[in-house]
Amino acid sequence: MGPLTGLKVVDLTHVMAGPTCTLMLADMGAEVIKIEKIPAGDDTRYMVPPKIGDQAASFLMMNRNKKGIALDLKKPGGAKVLRRLIAKADVLVENFGPGVMEKLGFAYADLAKDHPALIYCSLSGFGRTGPYKHRRGFDLVAQAMSGIMSFTGERPDGPPVKCGSPLSDITAGILAALGIVAAYTHRLKTGQGQWVETSLFEAALVQTYWQAAIALATGVAPKAMGSAHPLNAPYQAFEASDKWIVVGGANQKHWMRTLEVLGIPELASDPRFKTGGDRMAHLKELEALLSARFRTQTAEHWLAALEQADVPCGPVNDMLQALSDPQTIARDMVVEVGHSSLGKVKTMGLPIKFSATPGGVRSGAPLYGEHSDEVLSAYGFDAAEIAALRQEGAVAPAGVLKEKTG
């Protein structure tokens, strides 16, 4: 019983940003009905390899805790089903391209007339206003246009580098979920719904707070610094004799403790490194001196010594190491969930913990159209009506997925 138990969500999203939003809501207890397109379904069903059994691992990750139904919204029956779902929904989430919802007859302005309490959330590439509102959006483009790729990389004169994770997609999904919860709070007070929207571009921009602060204050665009911090030093990765670690000796207290651990306390009085500003002004010299010291001992040696001195630090893990870390396991961030055809499947856990209303992973991602009969019956369609919808091609039968090509 998560904190959003009882909230009904119609999920018209696909790929990552929108599904991240509805994943957060579902993990916190909301009933999410995921509507996939006919005949091919969500594009993440084809983001392979890898597969687990015959299911794409990417789809399994993003769509647990959701009920699945496949509709053709261009057919009268499909539109009828969606309208009935919306009539009982608290929230609708969509991330279609510009103008699609309007063409289908499901724009916010249309729905709000009959459902003033509906919270309608849109995720898009650039938002619903501004000169780029008609552009489709992708994480790569958002990272490039937000400036992120200009200051990511090993050196200031290097090529642009994308953050390895789909930063803007995931952030946009989290922002959308936050917006929905805020709008729901407003509705509990007033009874009124509203349109909530965000974009990949804005989600990428909010990941640039430090670099934006520098640019706005100085008129100079920050450049790539490797793993170093643009405002504090030392706060970066260092190579030990066997592997890489990260050290956060940035504030004055941690700086002094780092010097003691490294056995070079004399640097505390070096005018180049006395203050944080001094250290940033002489960062390359500082990096060279500290790197030489870190390479003299193993990562295990330095991490133990730094932890003993209460200096923030940690190993640079690969993904398998991160997922098997004792802290990951202790925080239930890797869990097993039952899947209709695969049995137990490992997935990520809920990153928000609640003392009174804990959320969690309850069910695996749906098979294509898996819950069609269940959902249609729950919303008042009888057996004859369901058969007619199938005959029309408005609703896909469970598990019948047309392989996507091209």
C-alpha positions in Angstrom: 0.0 0.0 0.0 2.0 2.9 -1.3 1.2 6.6 -0.7 -0.5 6.9 -4.1 -2.8 3.9 -3.6 -6.1 4.6 -5.2 -4.8 7.0 -7.8 -5.9 5.9 -11.2 -3.5 6.8 -14.1 -4.0 6.4 -17.8 -0.5 5.9 -19.3 -0.2 6.9 -23.0 3.6 7.0 -22.9 6.4 5.1 -24.6 10.2 4.6 -24.6 11.7 6.3 -21.5 10.7 9.8 -20.3 7.0 9.1 -19.9 7.4 5.5 -18.7 9.8 6.8 -16.0 7.1 9.1 -14.8 4.4 6.5 -14.7 6.9 4.0 -13.2 7.5 6.3 -10.3 3.7 6.7 -9.8 3.1 2.9 -10.0 5.9 2.1 -7.6 4.3 4.5 -5.1 1.0 2.6 -5.4 -0.9 4.2 -8.2 -3.0 2.0 -10.6 -1.4 2.6 -13.9 -3.0 1.3 -17.1 -0.4 1.3 -19.9 -1.9 1.7 -23.3 0.3 0.5 -26.2 -0.2 1.1 -29.9 -1.4 -1.5 -32.3 0.1 -3.5 -33.9 3.7 -3.1 -32.6 3.5 -1.8 -29.1 6.0 0.3 -27.2 9.3 0.8 -29.0 11.3 -0.5 -26.0 10.0 -3.9 -26.8 12.5 -3.8 -29.7 15.5 -2.3 -27.9 17.4 -5.6 -28.0 19.7 -7.2 -27.1 19.4 -8.2 -24.3 16.3 -10.2 -23.9 15.1 -12.2 -20.9 13.4 -15.1 -22.5 11.4 -13.6 -25.3 11.0 -10.2 -23.6 13.2 -7.1 -24.0 15.1 -6.3 -20.8 14.5 -2.6 -21.5 10.8 -2.9 -21.6 10.8 -5.1 -18.4 12.7 -2.4 -16.5 10.5 0.5 -17.4 7.0 -1.0 -17.1 6.7 -3.1 -14.0 3.7 -2.5 -11.8 1.6 -1.5 -14.8 -1.4 -3.1 -16.4 -1.2 -3.5 -20.2 -3.7 -3.0 -22.9 -3.2 -2.3 -26.6 -5.6 0.1 -28.4 -5.9 1.7 -31.9 -6.9 5.2 -31.0 -7.7 6.0 -34.6 -10.6 3.5 -34.6 -13.9 4.5 -33.0 -13.8 1.6 -30.6 -10.3 2.5 -29.4 -11.3 6.1 -28.8 -14.4 4.9 -26.9 -12.3 2.7 -24.6 -9.9 5.5 -23.9 -12.7 8.0 -23.1 -14.2 5.5 -20.6 -10.8 5.0 -19.0 -10.3 8.8 -18.7 -13.8 9.3 -17.2 -12.6 7.3 -14.1 -9.0 8.4 -14.1 -7.3 10.9 -11.9 -4.3 11.4 -14.2 -3.5 11.1 -17.9 0.2 11.0 -19.0 1.2 11.3 -22.6 4.4 11.9 -24.5 3.2 11.9 -28.1 4.8 14.1 -30.7 3.5 17.7 -31.2 -0.2 17.8 -32.3 -0.9 14.1 -32.0 -3.3 14.3 -29.0 -5.1 17.2 -30.7 -5.6 15.2 -33.9 -6.9 12.2 -31.9 -9.4 14.5 -30.1 -7.8 14.1 -26.6 -6.2 17.5 -26.1 -6.3 18.9 -22.6 -8.7 21.7 -23.6 -11.1 19.1 -24.9 -11.0 16.8 -22.0 -11.0 19.5 -19.3 -14.5 20.5 -20.3 -16.0 17.2 -19.2 -13.3 16.3 -16.6 -12.3 19.4 -14.8 -10.6 17.4 -12.0 -8.3 15.5 -14.5 -4.6 16.0 -14.1 -3.2 15.9 -17.6 0.6 15.6 -17.9 2.5 16.1 -21.1 6.2 15.3 -21.7 7.8 16.5 -24.9 11.1 17.4 -26.4 11.0 21.2 -26.0 7.7 22.0 -24.2 4.4 23.2 -25.6 5.4 26.8 -26.0 8.4 28.6 -27.6 10.0 28.5 -31.1 10.9 24.8 -30.8 7.5 23.5 -29.6 6.9 21.6 -32.9 10.2 19.7 -32.7 10.4 16.2 -31.6 12.9 15.6 -28.8 15.5 13.0 -28.0 17.9 12.7 -25.1 20.9 13.1 -27.3 19.5 16.4 -28.7 18.6 17.7 -25.3 22.0 16.9 -23.9 23.6 18.7 -26.8 21.4 21.8 -26.8 21.4 22.2 -23.0 25.1 22.6 -22.9 25.8 19.3 -21.1 27.8 17.8 -24.0 30.0 20.9 -24.1 31.3 20.4 -20.5 31.3 16.6 -20.4 34.6 14.9 -21.3 38.2 14.6 -20.3 39.6 17.9 -21.5 38.4 21.4 -22.5 39.5 21.0 -26.1 38.1 17.5 -26.6 35.1 16.4 -28.6 31.5 16.8 -27.2 30.6 13.9 -25.0 27.1 12.6 -24.0 26.5 11.5 -20.4 26.3 7.7 -20.5 22.8 7.5 -19.0 19.8 9.1 -20.8 19.9 12.0 -18.4 17.2 14.2 -19.8 14.7 11.3 -20.3 15.0 10.1 -16.7 15.0 13.6 -15.2 12.0 14.6 -17.3 10.1 11.6 -16.0 11.0 12.4 -12.4 10.0 16.1 -12.9 6.7 15.0 -14.4 5.9 12.7 -11.5 6.7 15.5 -9.1 4.5 17.9 -11.1 1.6 15.4 -11.0 1.9 14.9 -7.2 2.0 18.7 -6.7 -1.1 19.1 -9.0 -2.8 16.3 -7.1 -2.1 18.1 -3.8 -3.8 21.2 -5.4 -6.7 19.1 -6.5 -7.2 17.7 -3.0 -7.5 21.4 -1.8 -9.7 22.8 -4.6 -11.2 19.9 -6.6 -9.6 21.3 -9.7 -7.2 19.5 -12.1 -4.7 21.1 -14.4 -2.3 20.6 -17.2 1.2 19.7 -16.1 4.0 19.7 -18.7 7.8 19.5 -18.9 10.3 18.7 -21.5 13.6 16.9 -22.2 15.2 20.2 -22.9 14.2 21.7 -19.5 15.1 18.5 -17.7 18.6 18.7 -19.2 18.9 22.4 -18.3 18.2 21.7 -14.7 21.1 19.3 -14.6 23.4 22.3 -15.3 22.9 24.3 -12.2 26.6 24.7 -11.3 27.7 25.4 -14.9 24.8 27.7 -15.4 25.7 29.6 -12.3 29.2 30.1 -13.6 28.1 31.1 -17.1 25.5 33.6 -15.8 27.9 35.1 -13.3 31.0 35.4 -15.6 29.8 35.4 -19.1 32.1 32.5 -19.8 31.0 29.0 -20.8 32.5 26.3 -18.6 34.4 23.6 -20.5 35.0 19.9 -19.8 37.1 19.0 -16.7 37.0 15.2 -16.7 35.7 14.1 -13.3 36.7 17.3 -11.6 34.2 19.7 -10.0 33.8 23.2 -11.5 33.7 24.9 -8.1 35.6 22.8 -5.6 38.9 20.9 -5.4 39.9 18.2 -4.9 36.6 16.6 -5.8 37.3 14.1 -8.6 38.6 10.6 -9.6 42.2 9.6 -8.9 44.0 6.4 -10.1 45.4 4.3 -7.3 48.0 1.6 -8.0 45.3 -0.9 -9.1 42.1 1.0 -10.0 40.3 4.3 -9.8 38.6 5.9 -6.8 36.9 9.2 -6.1 37.8 11.6 -3.4 35.7 14.5 -2.1 38.2 16.6 -0.2 36.7 19.8 -1.3 35.9 21.9 1.8 38.7 23.1 4.0 38.1 20.4 6.7 38.2 17.6 4.2 41.1 19.1 2.4 43.2 19.1 5.5 42.3 15.6 6.3 43.1 14.4 2.8 46.6 15.9 3.1 47.1 14.0 6.4 46.0 10.7 4.8 48.3 11.3 1.9 51.2 12.2 4.1 51.8 15.6 2.6 50.5 18.1 5.2 53.0 20.7 4.0 50.7 21.5 1.1 48.3 23.1 3.6 50.6 26.1 3.7 51.4 26.2 0.0 49.9 29.5 -1.2 48.7 27.8 -4.4 46.3 25.6 -2.4 45.4 27.4 0.8 41.7 28.1 0.0 39.2 26.6 -2.3 39.6 29.4 -4.7 43.4 28.9 -4.7 43.0 25.2 -5.4 40.7 25.9 -8.4 43.1 28.4 -9.8 45.9 25.9 -9.7 43.8 22.7 -10.4 46.2 21.1 -12.8 49.2 21.5 -10.5 47.1 20.1 -7.6 45.9 17.1 -9.7 49.5 16.2 -10.6 50.7 16.3 -7.0 47.8 14.3 -5.6 47.8 11.8 -8.5 51.4 10.9 -7.9 50.6 10.1 -4.3 47.5 8.1 -5.0 49.4 5.9 -7.5 51.7 4.7 -4.7 49.1 2.6 -2.9 46.1 0.4 -3.7 42.5 1.6 -3.9 41.7 -0.5 -0.8 44.5 1.2 1.2 43.4 4.7 0.3 39.7 4.1 0.8 40.2 2.6 4.2 42.4 5.5 5.3 40.1 8.1 3.8 37.0 6.6 5.4 38.9 6.4 8.8 39.6 10.2 8.4 35.9 10.8 7.5 36.8 12.1 4.0 34.1 11.4 1.4 35.3 8.7 -1.0 34.4 5.6 -2.9 35.4 3.1 -5.6 34.6 3.7 -9.3 32.3 0.7 -9.8 31.2 -0.8 -13.1 27.4 -1.5 -13.4 27.6 -5.1 -12.1 29.7 -4.0 -9.1 27.2 -1.2 -8.3 24.2 -3.5 -8.5 25.8 -6.1 -6.2 27.1 -3.5 -3.7 26.0 -4.3 -0.1 24.4 -0.8 0.2 22.4 -1.4 -3.0 21.1 -4.6 -1.6 20.4 -3.2 1.8 18.3 -0.4 0.3 16.3 -2.8 -1.8 17.4 -1.2 -5.0 17.7 -4.6 -6.7 14.6 -6.8 -6.2 12.9 -9.8 -7.8 9.4 -9.6 -9.2 7.1 -12.2 -10.7 6.5 -12.0 -14.5 3.6 -13.8 -16.2 5.8 -15.8 -18.6 9.3 -15.5 -17.2 8.9 -16.3 -13.6 11.1 -14.2 -11.2 12.9 -11.3 -12.9 15.4 -8.9 -11.3 14.6 -5.2 -11.5 15.4 -1.9 -9.9 13.7 -1.0 -6.6 11.9 2.2 -5.5 14.4 4.9 -4.6 12.0 6.7 -2.2 11.3 5.2 1.2 8.2 5.8 3.2 7.9 4.9 6.9 4.1 4.6 6.9 3.1 3.9 3.3 6.0 2.0 1.7 5.8 1.6 -2.1 7.5 -1.2 -4.0 7.6 -3.5 -6.9 4.4 -5.6 -7.0 4.2 -7.1 -10.5 6.3 -7.5 -13.6 5.9 -5.6 -16.8 2.8 -6.7 -18.8 2.8 -8.9 -21.8 1.5 -7.1 -24.9 -2.2 -6.5 -24.2 -2.0 -8.8 -21.2 -4.7 -7.1 -19.2 -7.1 -6.1 -22.0 -10.0 -8.3 -20.8 -9.5 -7.4 -17.2 -9.4 -3.7 -17.8 -12.3 -3.6 -20.3 -14.5 -5.7 -17.9 -13.6 -3.5 -15.0 -14.7 -0.4 -17.0 -18.0 -1.8 -18.0 -17.5 -3.5 -21.3 -19.3 -6.9 -21.6 -18.1 -9.9 -23.5 -20.0 -9.0 -26.6 -18.6 -5.5 -26.6 -15.1 -6.8 -26.1 -15.5 -9.2 -29.0 -16.7 -6.4 -31.2 -13.8 -4.2 -30.3 -11.4 -7.0 -31.2 -13.3 -7.6 -34.5 -12.9 -3.9 -35.3 -9.1 -4.1 -34.5 -9.5 -1.4 -31.8 -8.2 -3.7 -29.1 -5.4 -6.2 -29.5 -5.7 -9.7 -28.0 -3.2 -10.6 -25.3 0.2 -11.6 -26.4 -0.3 -11.1 -30.2 2.5 -8.7 -31.0 3.5 -7.9 -34.6 7.3 -8.0 -35.0 8.5 -4.5 -35.8 10.8 -4.0 -38.7 12.6 -0.9 -39.8 
